[in-house]
Amino acid sequence: MSDKKNFLLYTVGRFISLFGDGMQSAIVSLFILSLTGSVKKMGLFFLYLSVINIIFLPISGVISDKFNRKKLMVILDILNGSIFLILGFLISKNNINIYTYTAFATLLGIFGNIYSVSTSAMLPNIVSKDYLLKATSSMVTLFSINVIISPAIGGFLYATIGIKYIFLFNGISFIASAIIEMFIKYKHLNAQKKLKIKNIFNDYFEGLKYVNNNKSIRYYVFLVTTFIILLRPLFTIVYPILIKDTLKMDLKYFGLVSSLLAVGTLTGSIIVKKIKNSNSVKNSILIQTLSFFVLAFLTSFNVSKYNFIIFPIVCIVTSIFGFAIVLRNIPINVFIQKNTENEFLGRVFSVRNLLQKILTTGSILLYSIVFDKINISYGLLIFGTINLLFFLIFNILGNVKNIQIQSEEA
């Protein structure tokens, strides 16, 4: 089977399930609020899911490296689909409460972690190395399209037909995805072993040791993680403050800004395949740093009466952020996929994901404290300066600029 046909099956399968999941994710907070009637309980629910994700990510990497990744992909889609069908049925019978939903959401979170790590680690096994950059950028293109359209469709369907049908559609989409994925041609390279509970963390620490001992892999895992933890809280903490308090605009515009981040990533995923020079990662970090300073400058004076001018600039800067993220992450992901031994690939991705989740949670807390105490423009200047310092440190510690050439030649 050709790379293109094999990758098409992989992509269609993932996109169908991600589309259904994207619709559900967009409205789950409204559903939790309707079940509990409490913003505090809703916050505790999402905090609980974050903790579950952090706890089970190491296990996800080990499972991905020990078992056939295609079988995991198919089985997990069937399990996820079954859960959503059960949820749809329970809602139709008015037999659902927050505790029941939390139990199912826990399973969905665990299965989602295993699925994400396994499918990421599986990609180098179903396409050739020469096709890997194109395949990775194509996946990001589809994910970006999904981020743009699935929340809008999910919100519309929630308002018109209700969450019951969204869950039922989601269940069907996961099972349809599993059927398509059965036709992927995949050769399992790792020896399948019994998973012993007592050995899980030993196996995970083997992966952690592998990352630590491999200078290039360690360097790029930490590079991606560092700049993600600087950027993600920007949209969680800073943008609502910027739009509501600084620009004095309705929070509905926050949704528009968020969608423009996806537009930026979509544009970047299309362009990155055509970039031939070796400076994409270095340039992306410079773009991100400059964007911090642009936002800081825009908020350094009273801009509320000029919001009709400032807001479009914020939208453009947000799209540039999205573009920079992809310009950095795709070449790095391809490099990791090409230069990591197959038996460790799942654990390398789980190490990266675990670092990102833990440090992102900490950075959101830090941003919250800082922006609660000082003016938004000063806060942006501080984090923009930190971004610049990290860029200089990474330039000193490693050769950032050569990653794209290395990833193509590896």
Backbone hydrogen bonds, N-H to C=O, Kabsch-Sander energy under -0.5 kcal/mol:
donor,donor_aa,acceptor,acceptor_aa,energy
6,N,2,S,-2.5
7,F,3,D,-2.9
8,L,4,K,-2.1
9,L,5,K,-1.9
10,Y,6,N,-1.9
11,T,7,F,-2.9
12,V,8,L,-2.9
13,G,9,L,-2.2
14,R,10,Y,-2.1
15,F,11,T,-3.0
16,I,12,V,-2.4
17,S,13,G,-1.6
18,L,14,R,-2.6
19,F,15,F,-2.6
20,G,16,I,-1.8
21,D,17,S,-2.3
22,G,18,L,-2.8
23,M,19,F,-1.9
24,Q,20,G,-1.9
25,S,21,D,-2.8
26,A,22,G,-1.6
27,I,23,M,-0.8
27,I,24,Q,-0.8
28,V,24,Q,-1.0
31,F,27,I,-1.9
32,I,28,V,-2.8
33,L,29,S,-2.2
34,S,30,L,-1.9
35,L,31,F,-1.7
36,T,32,I,-2.4
37,G,33,L,-2.8
42,M,38,S,-1.8
43,G,39,V,-2.4
44,L,40,K,-2.3
45,F,41,K,-2.1
46,F,42,M,-1.9
47,L,43,G,-2.2
48,Y,44,L,-2.6
49,L,45,F,-2.0
50,S,46,F,-1.9
51,V,47,L,-2.1
52,I,48,Y,-2.3
53,N,49,L,-2.4
54,I,50,S,-2.2
55,I,51,V,-2.4
56,F,52,I,-2.3
57,L,53,N,-1.3
60,S,56,F,-2.1
61,G,57,L,-1.8
62,V,58,P,-1.6
63,I,59,I,-2.6
64,S,60,S,-2.3
65,D,61,G,-1.6
66,K,62,V,-1.5
67,F,63,I,-1.9
72,L,68,N,-2.2
73,M,69,R,-2.4
74,V,70,K,-2.4
75,I,71,K,-2.9
76,L,72,L,-2.7
77,D,73,M,-1.7
78,I,74,V,-2.0
79,L,75,I,-2.6
80,N,76,L,-2.9
81,G,77,D,-2.5
82,S,78,I,-2.4
83,I,79,L,-2.2
84,F,80,N,-2.3
85,L,81,G,-2.1
86,I,82,S,-2.3
87,L,83,I,-2.6
88,G,84,F,-2.5
89,F,85,L,-2.2
90,L,86,I,-2.8
91,I,87,L,-2.5
92,S,88,G,-1.9
93,K,89,F,-1.2
94,N,91,I,-1.6
95,N,90,L,-3.0
101,Y,97,N,-2.5
102,T,98,I,-2.2
103,A,99,Y,-1.9
104,F,100,T,-2.0
105,A,101,Y,-3.0
106,T,102,T,-2.1
107,L,103,A,-1.6
108,L,104,F,-2.5
109,G,105,A,-2.3
110,I,106,T,-2.3
111,F,107,L,-2.9
112,G,108,L,-2.4
113,N,109,G,-1.9
114,I,110,I,-1.9
115,Y,111,F,-2.6
116,S,112,G,-2.6
117,V,113,N,-2.2
118,S,114,I,-2.5
119,T,115,Y,-2.6
120,S,116,S,-1.7
121,A,117,V,-2.2
122,M,118,S,-1.5
123,L,119,T,-1.1
125,N,122,M,-2.0
126,I,122,M,-0.6
126,I,123,L,-1.5
127,V,123,L,-1.1
131,Y,128,S,-0.9
132,L,128,S,-0.6
132,L,129,K,-0.8
133,L,129,K,-0.5
135,A,131,Y,-2.5
136,T,132,L,-2.8
137,S,133,L,-2.4
138,S,134,K,-2.1
139,M,135,A,-2.1
140,V,136,T,-2.0
141,T,137,S,-2.0
142,L,138,S,-2.1
143,F,139,M,-2.6
144,S,140,V,-2.5
145,I,141,T,-2.1
146,N,142,L,-2.4
147,V,143,F,-2.4
148,I,144,S,-1.7
149,I,145,I,-2.5
150,S,146,N,-2.5
153,I,149,I,-2.4
154,G,150,S,-2.9
155,G,151,P,-2.8
156,F,152,A,-2.0
157,L,153,I,-2.7
158,Y,154,G,-2.4
159,A,155,G,-1.8
160,T,156,F,-1.5
161,I,157,L,-2.9
162,G,157,L,-1.8
165,Y,162,G,-0.6
166,I,162,G,-0.9
167,F,163,I,-2.7
168,L,164,K,-2.1
169,F,165,Y,-2.6
170,N,166,I,-2.5
171,G,167,F,-2.6
172,I,168,L,-2.2
173,S,169,F,-2.6
174,F,170,N,-2.2
175,I,171,G,-1.9
176,A,172,I,-2.6
177,S,173,S,-2.2
178,A,174,F,-2.1
179,I,175,I,-2.0
180,I,176,A,-2.0
181,E,177,S,-2.3
182,M,178,A,-1.1
183,F,180,I,-1.5
184,I,181,E,-1.6
186,Y,184,I,-0.7
187,K,125,N,-0.5
188,H,186,Y,-0.6
189,L,187,K,-0.6
193,K,66,K,-1.1
196,K,194,K,-0.9
197,I,195,L,-0.5
199,N,196,K,-1.5
200,I,196,K,-0.7
200,I,197,I,-1.1
203,D,199,N,-2.8
204,Y,200,I,-2.4
205,F,201,F,-2.5
206,E,202,N,-1.4
207,G,203,D,-1.5
208,L,204,Y,-2.3
209,K,205,F,-2.5
210,Y,206,E,-2.1
211,V,207,G,-2.2
212,N,208,L,-2.3
213,N,209,K,-2.4
214,N,210,Y,-1.2
215,K,213,N,-0.9
218,R,211,V,-0.5
218,R,214,N,-3.0
219,Y,215,K,-2.3
220,Y,216,S,-2.2
221,V,217,I,-2.4
222,F,218,R,-2.1
223,L,219,Y,-1.8
224,V,220,Y,-2.3
225,T,221,V,-2.1
226,T,222,F,-2.5
227,F,223,L,-1.8
228,I,224,V,-1.7
229,I,225,T,-2.3
230,L,226,T,-0.9
231,L,227,F,-1.1
232,R,228,I,-3.0
234,L,231,L,-1.2
235,F,231,L,-0.7
235,F,232,R,-1.2
236,T,232,R,-1.3
237,I,233,P,-3.2
238,V,233,P,-1.3
239,Y,234,L,-2.3
241,I,237,I,-1.1
242,L,238,V,-3.1
243,I,239,Y,-2.8
244,K,240,P,-2.5
245,D,241,I,-2.0
246,T,241,I,-1.7
247,L,242,L,-2.5
249,M,243,I,-2.9
253,Y,250,D,-1.8
254,F,251,L,-1.4
255,G,251,L,-0.7
255,G,252,K,-0.6
256,L,252,K,-0.9
257,V,253,Y,-2.2
258,S,254,F,-2.5
259,S,255,G,-1.9
260,L,256,L,-1.5
261,L,257,V,-1.1
262,A,258,S,-1.1
263,V,259,S,-1.6
264,G,260,L,-2.0
265,T,261,L,-2.0
266,L,262,A,-2.4
267,T,263,V,-2.4
268,G,264,G,-2.5
269,S,265,T,-2.4
270,I,266,L,-1.3
271,I,267,T,-2.2
272,V,268,G,-2.8
274,K,271,I,-2.0
275,I,271,I,-0.7
275,I,272,V,-0.6
283,N,279,N,-3.1
284,S,280,S,-2.1
285,I,281,V,-1.8
286,L,282,K,-1.8
287,I,283,N,-2.6
288,Q,284,S,-2.3
289,T,285,I,-2.4
290,L,286,L,-2.7
291,S,287,I,-2.1
292,F,288,Q,-1.7
293,F,289,T,-1.6
294,V,290,L,-2.1
295,L,291,S,-2.3
296,A,292,F,-2.3
297,F,293,F,-2.3
298,L,294,V,-2.4
299,T,295,L,-1.5
300,S,297,F,-1.3
303,V,301,F,-0.9
306,Y,303,V,-1.7
307,N,304,S,-1.2
309,I,306,Y,-2.1
310,I,306,Y,-2.5
311,F,307,N,-2.5
313,I,309,I,-1.1
314,V,310,I,-2.5
315,C,311,F,-2.3
316,I,312,P,-2.1
317,V,313,I,-2.7
318,T,314,V,-2.4
319,S,315,C,-2.0
320,I,316,I,-2.1
321,F,317,V,-2.2
322,G,318,T,-2.1
323,F,319,S,-2.3
324,A,320,I,-2.7
325,I,321,F,-2.3
326,V,322,G,-1.7
327,L,323,F,-2.2
328,R,324,A,-1.5
329,N,325,I,-3.0
330,I,326,V,-2.0
332,I,328,R,-1.3
333,N,329,N,-3.0
334,V,330,I,-2.5
335,F,331,P,-2.2
336,I,332,I,-2.5
337,Q,333,N,-2.6
338,K,334,V,-2.3
339,N,335,F,-1.9
340,T,336,I,-0.8
344,F,341,E,-2.1
345,L,341,E,-0.7
345,L,342,N,-0.8
348,V,344,F,-2.3
349,F,345,L,-2.1
350,S,346,G,-2.0
351,V,347,R,-2.5
352,R,348,V,-2.3
353,N,349,F,-2.8
354,L,350,S,-2.6
355,L,351,V,-2.4
356,Q,352,R,-2.3
357,K,353,N,-2.4
358,I,354,L,-2.5
359,L,355,L,-2.6
360,T,356,Q,-2.3
361,T,357,K,-1.9
362,G,358,I,-1.8
363,S,359,L,-2.5
364,I,360,T,-2.4
365,L,361,T,-1.8
366,L,362,G,-2.3
367,Y,363,S,-2.9
368,S,364,I,-2.3
369,I,365,L,-2.1
370,V,366,L,-2.7
371,F,367,Y,-3.0
372,D,368,S,-0.9
373,K,369,I,-0.9
373,K,370,V,-0.8
374,I,370,V,-2.2
379,G,375,N,-2.2
380,L,376,I,-2.4
381,L,377,S,-2.0
382,I,378,Y,-2.4
383,F,379,G,-2.5
384,G,380,L,-2.5
385,T,381,L,-2.2
386,I,382,I,-2.2
387,N,383,F,-2.4
388,L,384,G,-2.0
389,L,385,T,-2.6
390,F,386,I,-2.7
391,F,387,N,-2.0
392,L,388,L,-2.2
393,I,389,L,-2.6
394,F,390,F,-2.8
395,N,391,F,-1.8
396,I,392,L,-1.8
397,L,393,I,-2.7
398,G,394,F,-1.9
400,V,398,G,-1.4
402,N,399,N,-1.0
403,I,400,V,-1.5
406,Q,402,N,-2.4
407,S,403,I,-2.9
408,E,404,Q,-1.5
409,E,405,I,-1.7
410,A,406,Q,-1.9
